[in-house]
Amino acid sequence: MGAGRQAGLRTGAKLLSVLGFLAMVAGLVALAVTRTLLSASVAAGIAQVAAVVLMAWARLTFGRRSFHLRADPTEGGLVTTGPYAAIRHPIYAAVTLFAWGSVIGTPSGRTALCASVATLGALARIACEERLLVERYPEYAEYAARTKRLVPFVW
């Protein structure tokens, strides 16, 4: 593949990653606006607390690296410890778990649609980031072969 085409694919991946981020935010904001983001359901609360703990653990493990609006793997090596030892994208797993916790607490088509938008955004980000990570870190392919993408032991 030519350098120009490869650069174009990278640019497309970065643009799609921004759209994915916006979809995640839109899904969560829609849950908040419809007053279904949080509920008194114990099961929903457990799922959402677990999501917050996973998010915090992933961010602490990731360290001082900054968050980027667009997919842009940072310098400093591939992170494979903490929650990253079990799943490649624990932050996106936390976002989707939190959103689907809302569906557990307030099951409806509208709530499921909002959670689906957030999930599709996370999946778009994952696809973009993985493409860029393979380019940045040659060891990513081996890491991906032994570590599930989003759900431990499943996918």
C-alpha positions as YAML, in Angstrom:
chain: A
units: angstrom
residues:
- id: 1
  name: MET
  ca: [0.00, 0.00, 0.00]
- id: 2
  name: GLY
  ca: [1.35, 3.42, -0.94]
- id: 3
  name: ALA
  ca: [2.27, 6.02, 1.66]
- id: 4
  name: GLY
  ca: [-0.43, 8.41, 0.42]
- id: 5
  name: ARG
  ca: [-3.16, 5.80, 0.70]
- id: 6
  name: GLN
  ca: [-1.92, 4.75, 4.14]
- id: 7
  name: ALA
  ca: [-1.98, 8.39, 5.33]
- id: 8
  name: GLY
  ca: [-5.50, 8.75, 3.95]
- id: 9
  name: LEU
  ca: [-6.63, 5.65, 5.84]
- id: 10
  name: ARG
  ca: [-5.07, 7.01, 9.04]
- id: 11
  name: THR
  ca: [-6.89, 10.33, 8.55]
- id: 12
  name: GLY
  ca: [-10.17, 8.49, 7.92]
- id: 13
  name: ALA
  ca: [-9.67, 6.39, 11.04]
- id: 14
  name: LYS
  ca: [-9.03, 9.48, 13.11]
- id: 15
  name: LEU
  ca: [-12.14, 11.19, 11.75]
- id: 16
  name: LEU
  ca: [-14.27, 8.10, 12.41]
- id: 17
  name: SER
  ca: [-12.85, 7.97, 15.93]
- id: 18
  name: VAL
  ca: [-14.07, 11.54, 16.59]
- id: 19
  name: LEU
  ca: [-17.52, 10.57, 15.32]
- id: 20
  name: GLY
  ca: [-17.40, 7.50, 17.57]
- id: 21
  name: PHE
  ca: [-16.53, 9.65, 20.56]
- id: 22
  name: LEU
  ca: [-19.38, 12.02, 19.77]
- id: 23
  name: ALA
  ca: [-21.79, 9.07, 19.48]
- id: 24
  name: MET
  ca: [-20.71, 7.78, 22.91]
- id: 25
  name: VAL
  ca: [-21.26, 11.22, 24.43]
- id: 26
  name: ALA
  ca: [-24.58, 11.65, 22.58]
- id: 27
  name: GLY
  ca: [-25.85, 8.30, 23.85]
- id: 28
  name: LEU
  ca: [-24.96, 9.13, 27.45]
- id: 29
  name: VAL
  ca: [-26.32, 12.69, 27.21]
- id: 30
  name: ALA
  ca: [-29.56, 11.35, 25.74]
- id: 31
  name: LEU
  ca: [-29.85, 8.97, 28.71]
- id: 32
  name: ALA
  ca: [-29.33, 11.90, 31.06]
- id: 33
  name: VAL
  ca: [-31.82, 14.16, 29.23]
- id: 34
  name: THR
  ca: [-34.46, 11.43, 29.30]
- id: 35
  name: ARG
  ca: [-33.74, 10.93, 33.00]
- id: 36
  name: THR
  ca: [-32.83, 7.29, 32.49]
- id: 37
  name: LEU
  ca: [-29.07, 7.49, 33.01]
- id: 38
  name: LEU
  ca: [-29.39, 6.54, 36.69]
- id: 39
  name: SER
  ca: [-32.11, 4.61, 38.48]
- id: 40
  name: ALA
  ca: [-32.92, 3.17, 41.89]
- id: 41
  name: SER
  ca: [-32.50, -0.36, 40.52]
- id: 42
  name: VAL
  ca: [-29.95, -2.33, 42.54]
- id: 43
  name: ALA
  ca: [-28.83, -4.31, 39.47]
- id: 44
  name: ALA
  ca: [-28.36, -1.11, 37.45]
- id: 45
  name: GLY
  ca: [-26.46, 0.48, 40.33]
- id: 46
  name: ILE
  ca: [-24.12, -2.51, 40.63]
- id: 47
  name: ALA
  ca: [-23.41, -2.43, 36.88]
- id: 48
  name: GLN
  ca: [-22.80, 1.30, 36.90]
- id: 49
  name: VAL
  ca: [-20.59, 1.28, 39.99]
- id: 50
  name: ALA
  ca: [-18.58, -1.54, 38.39]
- id: 51
  name: ALA
  ca: [-18.29, 0.61, 35.25]
- id: 52
  name: VAL
  ca: [-17.00, 3.60, 37.22]
- id: 53
  name: VAL
  ca: [-14.47, 1.42, 39.07]
- id: 54
  name: LEU
  ca: [-13.29, -0.12, 35.79]
- id: 55
  name: MET
  ca: [-12.95, 3.33, 34.20]
- id: 56
  name: ALA
  ca: [-10.96, 4.68, 37.15]
- id: 57
  name: TRP
  ca: [-8.72, 1.59, 37.24]
- id: 58
  name: ALA
  ca: [-8.06, 1.84, 33.51]
- id: 59
  name: ARG
  ca: [-7.24, 5.57, 33.69]
- id: 60
  name: LEU
  ca: [-4.90, 5.03, 36.66]
- id: 61
  name: THR
  ca: [-3.19, 2.16, 34.87]
- id: 62
  name: PHE
  ca: [-2.88, 4.22, 31.68]
- id: 63
  name: GLY
  ca: [-0.99, 6.80, 33.71]
- id: 64
  name: ARG
  ca: [-0.26, 10.38, 32.82]
- id: 65
  name: ARG
  ca: [-0.96, 9.90, 29.14]
- id: 66
  name: SER
  ca: [-3.60, 12.31, 27.98]
- id: 67
  name: PHE
  ca: [-6.94, 11.51, 26.42]
- id: 68
  name: HIS
  ca: [-7.29, 12.45, 22.76]
- id: 69
  name: LEU
  ca: [-10.56, 13.38, 21.10]
- id: 70
  name: ARG
  ca: [-9.40, 11.51, 18.02]
- id: 71
  name: ALA
  ca: [-7.70, 8.14, 18.10]
- id: 72
  name: ASP
  ca: [-4.00, 8.84, 18.41]
- id: 73
  name: PRO
  ca: [-1.88, 6.21, 20.18]
- id: 74
  name: THR
  ca: [0.56, 7.89, 22.54]
- id: 75
  name: GLU
  ca: [4.26, 7.34, 23.01]
- id: 76
  name: GLY
  ca: [5.44, 5.35, 25.99]
- id: 77
  name: GLY
  ca: [4.77, 1.76, 25.05]
- id: 78
  name: LEU
  ca: [1.79, -0.52, 24.95]
- id: 79
  name: VAL
  ca: [-0.12, -0.77, 28.25]
- id: 80
  name: THR
  ca: [-0.88, -4.42, 29.06]
- id: 81
  name: THR
  ca: [-1.22, -4.37, 32.85]
- id: 82
  name: GLY
  ca: [-4.14, -3.75, 35.19]
- id: 83
  name: PRO
  ca: [-7.49, -4.13, 33.38]
- id: 84
  name: TYR
  ca: [-5.59, -4.07, 30.08]
- id: 85
  name: ALA
  ca: [-4.30, -7.56, 30.93]
- id: 86
  name: ALA
  ca: [-7.85, -8.93, 30.60]
- id: 87
  name: ILE
  ca: [-9.38, -6.65, 27.95]
- id: 88
  name: ARG
  ca: [-7.86, -4.35, 25.35]
- id: 89
  name: HIS
  ca: [-10.37, -1.52, 25.76]
- id: 90
  name: PRO
  ca: [-11.49, -1.27, 29.40]
- id: 91
  name: ILE
  ca: [-12.49, 2.38, 29.12]
- id: 92
  name: TYR
  ca: [-14.90, 1.63, 26.28]
- id: 93
  name: ALA
  ca: [-16.09, -1.45, 28.17]
- id: 94
  name: ALA
  ca: [-16.86, 0.85, 31.11]
- id: 95
  name: VAL
  ca: [-18.80, 3.29, 28.93]
- id: 96
  name: THR
  ca: [-20.91, 0.52, 27.41]
- id: 97
  name: LEU
  ca: [-21.47, -1.18, 30.78]
- id: 98
  name: PHE
  ca: [-22.61, 2.12, 32.27]
- id: 99
  name: ALA
  ca: [-24.99, 2.79, 29.36]
- id: 100
  name: TRP
  ca: [-26.47, -0.71, 29.44]
- id: 101
  name: GLY
  ca: [-26.83, -0.39, 33.21]
- id: 102
  name: SER
  ca: [-29.32, 2.34, 32.37]
- id: 103
  name: VAL
  ca: [-31.28, -0.15, 30.29]
- id: 104
  name: ILE
  ca: [-31.30, -2.57, 33.22]
- id: 105
  name: GLY
  ca: [-32.68, 0.19, 35.45]
- id: 106
  name: THR
  ca: [-35.17, 1.61, 32.95]
- id: 107
  name: PRO
  ca: [-35.88, -0.98, 30.28]
- id: 108
  name: SER
  ca: [-37.45, 0.64, 27.22]
- id: 109
  name: GLY
  ca: [-36.85, 0.93, 23.52]
- id: 110
  name: ARG
  ca: [-35.72, 4.53, 23.94]
- id: 111
  name: THR
  ca: [-33.20, 3.64, 26.64]
- id: 112
  name: ALA
  ca: [-31.90, 0.72, 24.58]
- id: 113
  name: LEU
  ca: [-31.54, 3.01, 21.56]
- id: 114
  name: CYS
  ca: [-29.48, 5.49, 23.59]
- id: 115
  name: ALA
  ca: [-27.27, 2.70, 24.95]
- id: 116
  name: SER
  ca: [-26.90, 1.32, 21.43]
- id: 117
  name: VAL
  ca: [-25.70, 4.70, 20.14]
- id: 118
  name: ALA
  ca: [-23.08, 4.83, 22.91]
- id: 119
  name: THR
  ca: [-22.04, 1.24, 22.15]
- id: 120
  name: LEU
  ca: [-21.76, 1.84, 18.41]
- id: 121
  name: GLY
  ca: [-19.60, 4.88, 19.15]
- id: 122
  name: ALA
  ca: [-17.33, 2.77, 21.34]
- id: 123
  name: LEU
  ca: [-17.09, 0.09, 18.64]
- id: 124
  name: ALA
  ca: [-16.14, 2.72, 16.06]
- id: 125
  name: ARG
  ca: [-13.41, 4.02, 18.37]
- id: 126
  name: ILE
  ca: [-12.14, 0.51, 18.98]
- id: 127
  name: ALA
  ca: [-11.88, -0.22, 15.25]
- id: 128
  name: CYS
  ca: [-9.99, 3.01, 14.64]
- id: 129
  name: GLU
  ca: [-7.66, 2.68, 17.58]
- id: 130
  name: GLU
  ca: [-6.78, -0.92, 16.81]
- id: 131
  name: ARG
  ca: [-5.82, -0.01, 13.24]
- id: 132
  name: LEU
  ca: [-3.53, 2.74, 14.54]
- id: 133
  name: LEU
  ca: [-2.12, 0.66, 17.40]
- id: 134
  name: VAL
  ca: [-1.01, -2.09, 15.01]
- id: 135
  name: GLU
  ca: [0.95, 0.55, 13.09]
- id: 136
  name: ARG
  ca: [2.46, 2.17, 16.19]
- id: 137
  name: TYR
  ca: [3.26, -0.94, 18.22]
- id: 138
  name: PRO
  ca: [4.39, -4.09, 16.39]
- id: 139
  name: GLU
  ca: [3.71, -6.13, 19.55]
- id: 140
  name: TYR
  ca: [0.02, -5.17, 19.47]
- id: 141
  name: ALA
  ca: [-0.88, -8.08, 17.18]
- id: 142
  name: GLU
  ca: [0.44, -10.60, 19.72]
- id: 143
  name: TYR
  ca: [-1.29, -8.75, 22.58]
- id: 144
  name: ALA
  ca: [-4.56, -8.76, 20.61]
- id: 145
  name: ALA
  ca: [-4.25, -12.49, 19.98]
- id: 146
  name: ARG
  ca: [-4.15, -13.25, 23.71]
- id: 147
  name: THR
  ca: [-6.47, -10.55, 25.08]
- id: 148
  name: LYS
  ca: [-10.19, -10.10, 24.47]
- id: 149
  name: ARG
  ca: [-11.34, -6.85, 22.92]
- id: 150
  name: LEU
  ca: [-14.19, -5.71, 25.18]
- id: 151
  name: VAL
  ca: [-15.66, -8.54, 27.27]
- id: 152
  name: PRO
  ca: [-13.26, -10.78, 29.23]
- id: 153
  name: PHE
  ca: [-13.28, -14.42, 28.07]
- id: 154
  name: VAL
  ca: [-15.91, -13.62, 25.39]
- id: 155
  name: TRP
  ca: [-14.96, -10.94, 22.81]
...
